[in-house]
């Protein structure tokens, strides 16, 4: 079962969170786990995991984001990307409760051509790790961006918790679905 926490203190995202056991080291959540926290995001193109963005010299900067770090101890890149896309879908469902309907293009969400998220999925030797950052505020971003506050969403911790609960339930449902079918002959 996925363990998770919504962290109250701000933590700036600099890419160092994309390492095995970061969630365990910082928050004592052992095993498959996720954390949500708010803070700035700043990475140069050279620090990015996404080689396409790095090649295009697109660093990341946002003055204040909601970050999710998810780690599953299953180093399968394709499965990690599926989980990333599932998580994005659940974020979209939760945004819909606020009548915010982003468009998903790959692993990113946009509202009226303005970038709402950044995301990556990659592997460590022992795990798959996902980062999803949603802009809360967007002043001085290097690309056209939109933030949750601008869209009218202000209770960020409650939003983060609802998304993590939805993800936890979806994973449990998948586990149950695997166990309730008989094999084909």
C-alpha positions in Angstrom: 0.0 0.0 0.0 1.2 3.5 -0.9 2.2 5.6 2.1 2.0 9.4 1.7 2.3 12.7 3.5 1.5 16.3 2.8 4.4 18.3 4.1 3.6 21.6 5.8 7.0 23.3 5.5 8.2 24.7 2.2 11.0 22.8 0.4 12.5 24.2 -2.8 12.7 21.7 -5.6 16.2 21.5 -7.2 16.2 18.0 -8.6 18.1 16.5 -5.7 14.8 14.9 -4.6 15.0 12.6 -7.6 17.0 9.9 -5.9 16.1 6.6 -4.3 15.0 6.7 -0.7 14.7 10.5 -0.6 11.1 10.2 0.8 12.3 7.7 3.4 15.3 9.7 4.4 13.3 13.0 4.8 9.9 11.8 6.0 10.4 8.2 7.3 8.0 6.7 4.7 9.5 3.3 3.8 8.5 1.5 0.7 6.2 2.8 -2.1 5.5 6.3 -1.0 4.6 9.8 -2.1 5.0 13.3 -0.6 3.5 16.6 -1.5 5.2 19.9 -0.6 5.3 23.5 -1.8 8.3 25.6 -2.8 10.2 27.2 -5.5 11.5 25.2 -8.5 14.8 26.1 -10.2 16.9 23.8 -12.4 19.2 24.7 -15.2 18.9 22.8 -18.5 22.0 20.8 -17.6 20.4 19.5 -14.4 17.2 18.2 -16.1 16.4 14.5 -16.3 14.3 15.1 -19.5 16.9 15.0 -22.3 14.5 16.7 -24.7 14.1 19.7 -22.4 17.8 19.8 -21.7 18.6 19.7 -25.5 16.1 22.5 -26.0 17.9 24.5 -23.3 14.7 24.7 -21.3 15.5 25.0 -17.6 12.7 25.1 -15.0 11.8 28.0 -12.9 8.7 28.7 -10.9 8.5 31.0 -7.8 6.1 28.7 -6.0 4.8 25.2 -6.9 3.0 22.3 -5.5 5.4 19.4 -5.8 4.7 15.6 -5.7 7.5 13.1 -5.4 6.4 9.5 -5.9 8.6 6.5 -5.5 7.7 2.9 -6.3 10.2 0.1 -5.6 9.8 -1.4 -9.0 12.5 -0.1 -11.4 10.5 -0.5 -14.6 10.5 2.7 -16.7 7.5 1.9 -18.8 5.4 1.2 -15.7 6.7 4.3 -14.0 5.6 6.4 -17.0 2.1 4.7 -16.9 1.9 5.6 -13.2 2.9 9.2 -14.0 0.2 9.5 -16.6 -2.4 7.9 -14.2 -1.3 10.4 -11.6 -1.8 13.3 -14.1 -5.2 12.0 -14.9 -6.2 12.0 -11.2 -4.8 15.6 -10.9 -7.0 16.5 -13.9 -10.1 14.9 -12.2 -9.5 16.8 -9.0 -9.0 20.1 -10.9 -12.3 19.4 -12.6 -14.0 19.7 -9.2 -13.0 23.4 -9.3 -14.2 23.7 -13.0 -10.6 23.8 -14.2 -10.2 21.7 -17.3 -6.6 21.5 -18.4 -5.4 19.8 -21.6 -2.8 17.1 -21.3 0.0 16.9 -23.8 2.2 14.0 -22.9 3.3 14.4 -19.3 2.3 18.1 -19.0 -0.9 20.0 -18.3 -1.9 23.3 -20.0 -4.7 25.7 -19.5 -5.4 27.9 -22.6 -1.8 27.2 -23.9 -0.3 28.3 -20.6 1.8 25.7 -18.8 0.4 24.5 -15.5 2.8 21.6 -14.8 6.3 20.1 -15.1 6.8 16.4 -14.8 9.3 13.7 -15.2 9.6 10.0 -14.6 12.8 8.1 -14.3 14.6 5.2 -12.6 17.1 4.7 -9.9 18.8 1.3 -9.4 16.0 0.2 -7.1 13.0 2.3 -7.9 10.9 4.4 -10.3 10.5 8.0 -9.3 8.0 10.6 -10.5 8.0 14.3 -10.0 5.0 16.5 -10.8 5.1 20.2 -10.1 2.0 22.4 -10.5 2.5 26.1 -10.6 0.9 28.0 -7.7 2.3 31.4 -8.7 4.0 32.2 -12.0 5.7 35.6 -11.9 9.0 35.6 -13.8 8.6 32.2 -15.3 10.5 31.8 -18.5 7.5 30.4 -20.4 3.8 31.3 -20.6 2.5 29.7 -17.4 -0.6 29.7 -15.2 -0.9 29.0 -11.5 -3.4 27.4 -9.2 -4.0 30.7 -7.4 -4.8 32.5 -10.6 -7.2 29.7 -11.4 -9.0 30.2 -8.1 -7.6 27.2 -6.2 -6.2 28.3 -2.8 -6.4 25.4 -0.4 -3.3 23.7 -1.8 -2.8 21.2 1.1 -6.4 19.9 0.8 -6.0 19.6 -3.0 -2.8 17.7 -2.6 -4.2 15.3 -0.1 -7.3 14.5 -2.2 -5.0 13.7 -5.2 -2.8 11.4 -3.1 -5.8 9.6 -1.6 -7.2 9.1 -5.1 -3.9 7.7 -6.3 -3.6 5.4 -3.3 -7.2 4.1 -3.9 -6.5 3.6 -7.6 -3.4 1.5 -6.8 -5.3 -0.5 -4.3 -8.0 -1.1 -6.9 -5.5 -2.3 -9.4 -4.0 -4.7 -6.9 -7.6 -6.0 -6.2 -8.3 -6.3 -9.9 -5.2 -8.5 -10.4 -6.3 -10.8 -7.6 -10.0 -11.3 -8.6 -9.6 -12.8 -12.0 -9.1 -16.4 -13.0 -6.4 -17.3 -15.5 -7.3 -18.0 -19.1 -6.8 -21.5 -20.4 
